[in-house]
Amino acid sequence: MQQGNSFTRSIGLIPSSVMIGVFFLVPFVLIILTSVSVPSDEGDYQFGFSLVHFERFATWFYIERAFFSAGLCALIALLSLLIAYPFTYMLTRFGPRSQTLWLIYILAQLSLSEVLIAFSWQILLSRTGGIGNILAWVGLAESSFAMTPSAGAVLAALVYLAVPFSVLLLFPALSRLDRSLTEASRTLGASPLRTFFTVVIPVTRPAIISSGVTIFVLTLGAIIVPQVLGKPEHWTLSVLITDQAIFNFNMPFASALAVVLLIISGGVIVAVTKFSGGRS
C-alpha cells in the first residue's frame, strides 16, 4: 500500500518535472553553450568552447558592476524587511476584515509593472511635477530641483517594488505565530518592544531569511528602474546584459554575464542557507 502511494506521488511529479525541464533547464543549457561559443567566419558565433567572453568580464568595470549590483540588492532587501516586518506584524493583529482589505491593497500594488513604477517615480522625482516642486512651493527649498537620475531614486523605487513581496512572504509566518509566546513574555515582565526583539523575531527568523533572499534575487533582475531612474554608473548587471543582447547583438557576452549573475544569485542562496542552518 505504501509502495502504491509512493508510485502515485512519483507519477504526479512528472508534469511538473517536464515543465521545469522545458522552461528552465533547456534555456539554461542554451545560455551555458552560448556563453562558451566561439566566433564564426561570418561574424556570428557557433557552438564550441571558449572562455573569451568570461575573460572580458574579468575587467574592473564589469567586476565593479557585479559588486554594485549585489550590494544594492542586499541593501534593498534589508530596507524592505525593515519596513515590511513591523507593518506585517501589526497587520496580523488586525481583525479579519481589516487584514483582507490591506492584503487586497498590497496585491493591487503587485499588479503594477516595473515599467509603470519606474516612470511613476520619474514623475514623482522630476523638477516640474515632483517632490522638489512641492518643497519649493511650501518654501522648504529655494527653487524646484530634480531628484533623478540618482542612486537614491533607484534605491527608493526598488524598495517600493520589493516591500509588497516582503509583506506577503512574511505574513504566513507572522500570522501563525503562537500568541502564547508573546503573552508569556509579557507575563514575565518584558516590555512589548523587548518581546518583539527577543521572541517574535527569533521565532520567525526562517521567514525573514527566505524573504530577504527572495527580494535579493528578485531585485537583482530589475532592468527598467535602474535604466530610467539612474545614471550609467548606477546601472546593474542586468541592465548591461540587456544592453549587450538587444543593442549590441552580442549574445555570447550577454550569456556570459547572465551566467555570472546566476552564480551570484546561487552563491548568495547557498551562503545564506549554510549560515542559517549552522546557526540553528
N, C-alpha and C positions, 0 to 999 in steps of 0.2 A: 504493500500500500504506500509506504513511504517512498519507494523507488518510483512508483507511478506518479506521485505528486512531484517528485524531482524532475521526472521526464517531462511532465506537463509544463512546469516552470521553464525548463530549457527550451521547449517549443515556443513558449510565449516570448522568449528573448530574441527569437530570430528576426522579427520585423524591425525591432529597434537596432539590432546589430547590423542589419542591411542598411538602415538609414545612416548610422554612424559611418559605415564603410563608404557609402556613396557620397555623402555630403561633407565628410571631414577627412577621412583617410586618403581618398583619391585626390582631392585638391592639395592636401598636404604633401603627398608624394610628388605631385607635379611641381609644386613650389620648390621642393628639395632638388629635383632634377634640373629645373630651370636655373637655380642658383649656382649650380656647378657646371652649367653648359659652357661650351666653347664657341667663339665667334666663327662664323662661316665665311666663305669667299664672297658671298652676295651681300655682306654687311649685316646679315641677320645672326642668328645663333642656332646651334644644333646640339643635341644631347651628347654629352661627353663627361669629362671630369677635369675641372679646372677651378682653382681657388683664387683666381684673379679678382673676382668680384668681392670676396671676403677680404682680400689684401687691400682693395680700395677702401673698404670700411675701416681698416686699421690705420686711419689717419686721425689726427686730433679733432678735426671738425666733426666727423661722424661719431667718434667716441664721446666727445663733449655733448653732442645732441642726445646720445643714449643716456648719459648720466643726468642731463637736464630733464629728459622725459621721465625717467624713473623717480627722480627727486620731486618733480612737480606732481606726479600721480600719487606718490606717498603722502605729500602734503595735503592733497585734495582728499585722500582717504581719511587722514587724521582730522581735518576740519569738518568733513561731512559727518564723521562719527561724533565729534564734539557737539555738533548741532542736533543731529538726529537722535542720539541716545537719550538725553534728558527729555526731548519732546516725546519720543516714543514711550518712555517710562510714564510720563504724565498722561499720555493718551490711554494707556492701559488702565488708568484709574478712573477714566470717564465711564459713563453709562453706555449700554449697547447702542442706543440711538446716536449719541454724540460720536462714538467710535466709528459707526457706519458712515456718518456724514464726513468726518475727517478722512477716512480711508477712500471714500469716493473722490474727495478733493485731491488727495495725493495721486490716485490712479489717473485722474484727469491731467495732472501735471506730466505723468509719464507718457501721455498721448502726444505731447509736444515733441516735434522732431528737433534734432540738433541744429538743423538749418534755421528753424524758427527761433530757437533760443539764442543762437548766435546773433542774428540780425535784430532781435528784440533788445538784447544787451547793447548792441552797437548804437541803437537809437537812444537807449537809456543813458549811455555814457557819452553821447555826442555833445558838440558845442551848442547846437541850436535848440534841441528839444530835450536835453538830458538833465542830469543832476547838476552839472555845472551852471546851466542857465537858471535853474531854480535857486541855487545858492547865491548867484548874483542878484536875482530878483528880490530875495529877502534880505540882502545886504551883508551876507556872510562872506562874500567874495567880491573883489573889485570889478571883475568882468567875467563873462562866461568863458569856460575852458572845456576842452575835450579830455576825457579820461582814457581814450583809446586812440591808437593801439598801445597796449602796455601789457606787462606781465600780470599786473593786478587785475586787469579786465579779463584775461584768460582764466586766471585762478577763480575769480568770482563767478563767472559763467559756468565753469565746470563743477564748482561746488554746488551751485544751484541745480545743475543737471544730476548730480550724484546724490543729493540729500533724499529725494523721494525713494530711490532704490535702497538707501540705508535704512529708512524707516520701515519699509516693507520686509527687509531682511531681518531686522531686529524685533519686529512686532510679535512673531510667533513665540520666540523665547521669552520675551518680557511678559506676554500675556499668560503664559503657562507658569510663570514664577509662583512658587508656593508662598502665599502671603503669611503663612505661619512663621516663616523665617524672619521676615521683617517685623512681625508682631513680637516675636521672641526677643529680637534685638532691642526693640523699643522697651519691652518689659524689663530687660536687664539694664536699662538706663542710657542706651545710646541715643543720640540725637538723630533726627531724620537725615541730616547730611552725613553723619558718620555711618548710619545704616546703609545709605546709598553707596558709599565708597567701600565699606568693609563687607557688605553682604550681597547687595544687588549686583554690583559689577563683577566680583569674583564668580558668582554663580552663573552669570551669563557670558563669561569670558569666551567660550567657544563661538557663540553667536557674534561677538564683537570681532573676533579674529576672522571668521568666514566673511563677515560683511566688509571688513577692511580690505581683504584680499580681492573680493569681488569688485569693489569700487576701484581698486588699483588697476585690475585687468580691464575693466570697462573704460575708464578714462584714458588708459594707455593707447586705446584705439581711436580716440577722438581726433577728428580731422578738421571739421568746419570751424569749430570755435577757435582753435589756435590760429588758423589761417585768416579768419575775419577780424578777430579782436587783438591779435598780436603782431609784432614786427617779425621779420625773418629770424632774428635771434631768439624769438620766443616760440618758434615752430618746433613741434615734437617730431620724433622719428616717424610717426605715422604720416605726417604731412610730407616729409621727404620721400617716403615710399610712394605716395600718390603722385608727387611731382615727377619722380623717375619713371613711373609706369605710364602715366597719362600724357604728360607734356614732353618728356624726353624719349619716350618709347623705348626705354631701357629695361625690359622685363627681367633680364638676368640679375642686374644690380638691385632692382626693386625686390626681387625674390630673395636675394641675399640679405637685404635689410629686413625683410619680413621674417626670415629665419632668426636673425639676431633679436628681433622684437619678441618672437616666440620663446627664445632662450631666456630672455629677461623675465617674461611672464612666468615660465616654468620654474626658473630659479627662485623667484620670489615665493611662489607657491610651495616649493619643496622646502625652502629655508624656514618659512613661517610654520609649515606643518611639523617639521622636525623640532623647531623650537618650542612650539606649543605642546607637542607630545612629550618632549623631555621634561617640561615644567610640570605636566600632570603626573 
